[in-house]
């Protein structure tokens, strides 16, 4: 199988595909269901029967029957009684405040709520009540049980994941900041070596956009057009990036030994910049057709992309090596803004042995494990091997084609992906 897709190294790599994939831009811009973080700030429980509320207390509503959870953010005046008036308005609607976090600003205070409300109460009704009580800049959307985790616990969990695996940083930022678009721009443009735009060490916050100095010297841009970032969110994001920079390059060290149908053993493991020399050697053994179908550009440029592709800052890479230690395949899971791309290449001599399908299944499983709703591959319409491998996933697929460029999207949210057992030693790959 010719297991090939595009270079897939983020937005700077799209220049060669723009003419062929201009029709896909709107499709690539859709958002996924991530939402801003919430925090636990000692929301009061309902008073016991017969207990009287103190002069500064508001009796929490007792919500019975079917309920819905909502995340809400609004700005209130920084004046005594402003928050109390808002809470009273919510109580009158029998809305329970599960948690509250405040973000003091130069003018006013941004309050972030996790609410539980009667099912029949709409978001518009809640927003009207908040507006009538003095709230402005109201944003509200559905929440779920995951939002009940308090912010300190949530942030510590994200920091732990980032500490164990550098590829987790973009995902941790997205879970920290909610539904947003994250792009990583390397210090030098892949394929050209030219220096690109940089940012100060302390980063830049501009309303709905924050830019942070990436650990390897590039730039991480986070954009959330529907809701401005607060200084607190900016500080938390910067702390995660600083942690990643201090810890340096790192990936989990684990590997699986699989047995191919003809009896050969191969090892599948995570790869990083330490595999650069072996990856270039594999390129040298690949045919021009394989390299062209994989990178969608001049064969001579293929090696230039590897430094970017093997960096954990831009995604996760799986490597396949033989019993002798020779690298014969690479699979990339790339964080492309708010989308997730999969890209594969297998050395010619080892194609059509099931390696590409195994890499694809594992990368899709990784994507599902991070909460991605879909993944896509960009290839050529003539690449029947990749089309067959995507169909072999038995997931809902969408196809977009223009001028010979084929984009196949697998939807992960509708059908579960079978897990590959960790640590298995001998598995037949079909």
NORGI-V324307 format. One line per field, one symbol per residue. burial: # if it has 9 or more other C-alpha atoms within 8 Angstrom, else .. A space follows every 10 residues. Layout:
burial: ???
This chain:
burial: ########## .###..#..# #......... ...#.##### ..#...#... ..#....#.# #.#...#### #######... .#..###### #..####### #.#.#..### ########.. .....##.## #.####.#.# ..#...#### #..##..##. ########## ########## ########## .....#.##. ..###..### #####.#### ####...### ..##..##.# #####....# #...###### #...###### ##..##.### .##..#...# ######..#. ##.####### ########## ###...#### ########## ########.# #.######## #####.##.. .######### #.#.##..## #...###... ##.####### ##........ ...#..#.#.
